[in-house]
Amino acid sequence: MSRVCIIGNSHLGAFKLALDAGDMPGISDRYEFDTFGSIRASILQTRIVSQRLVPTRKDVTENFERTSGGQSEIDLGQYSAFVIAIRNSPFWIRPFLADTQIMPISRAMVAAIHRNFLDDWSIDLTARIAEVVPKARVFFVGRPLNTQKDKVARKLLRQFDGPDEHSQVAIKDTVLQYLADAVASQPVAPKVDLVRPPNHLLEPHRLFTLAKYARGAQDADTGLKQVFKDDDTMHMNGAYGREMLTHMLAPL
């Protein structure tokens, strides 16, 4: 079977829960998985040496060992696919808002904001992995889109139900199209995909994750021993992880 490496921070929890459940037809029987996680942005404290991703700080080494079942380094060459679940999603709407208001914005401005997103260590790491293992597919998902219960989400979604709903929806759809075009026209590297969650995981306006996918989310940084509070809108559960893995890997 092909091997898949999932690298993440606290958002690794959704994927570990999905793998522990083991109920992914067409995925579980085709792929073997290894998971490596470290808190927040600490995965920055690594370097690639001879096709191995090696921690340069003791706490990252310990985090890798805890989340992988004992492996302190990542042997990149043994994998046919990678899932990178660190930092932000390129499809997060917040950079395109004025406070919590969605405003008309030009195609050039959307492209410029996306270029700024690409200028980040997490994208550099993703591109480096793709360069070191050119045969592999690399999926960059970042963190999930916050749920519809997020403070920004509630304020923004109300605009789509108000007196200017048609114009606001039209502006939103234009921004999303410009962003999709920017992602398509500014590739990170060959065989690297910036992954947008499929629409069935999102509320109807395709900006935020459905709240049901946050219920029961668990923190990978604590070995899945901590369940996130009900008002957490950033971390997702095993059902979300299963749907995302199926979305990415089933077509391969």
Secondary structure as UniProt FT lines:
FT   STRAND          2..8
FT   TURN            10..11
FT   HELIX           12..21
FT   TURN            25..30
FT   STRAND          31..37
FT   TURN            40..41
FT   HELIX           42..44
FT   STRAND          46..49
FT   TURN            50..51
FT   STRAND          52..55
FT   HELIX           58..68
FT   STRAND          74..75
FT   HELIX           76..78
FT   STRAND          81..85
FT   TURN            90..91
FT   HELIX           94..96
FT   STRAND          97..98
FT   TURN            99..100
FT   STRAND          101..102
FT   HELIX           107..118
FT   HELIX           121..132
FT   TURN            134..135
FT   STRAND          137..140
FT   TURN            148..149
FT   HELIX           151..159
FT   TURN            160..161
FT   TURN            163..164
FT   HELIX           165..185
FT   TURN            190..191
FT   STRAND          192..194
FT   HELIX           199..201
FT   TURN            204..205
FT   HELIX           211..214
FT   TURN            215..216
FT   HELIX           220..222
FT   TURN            223..224
FT   TURN            230..231
FT   HELIX           238..249
FT   TURN            250..251
//
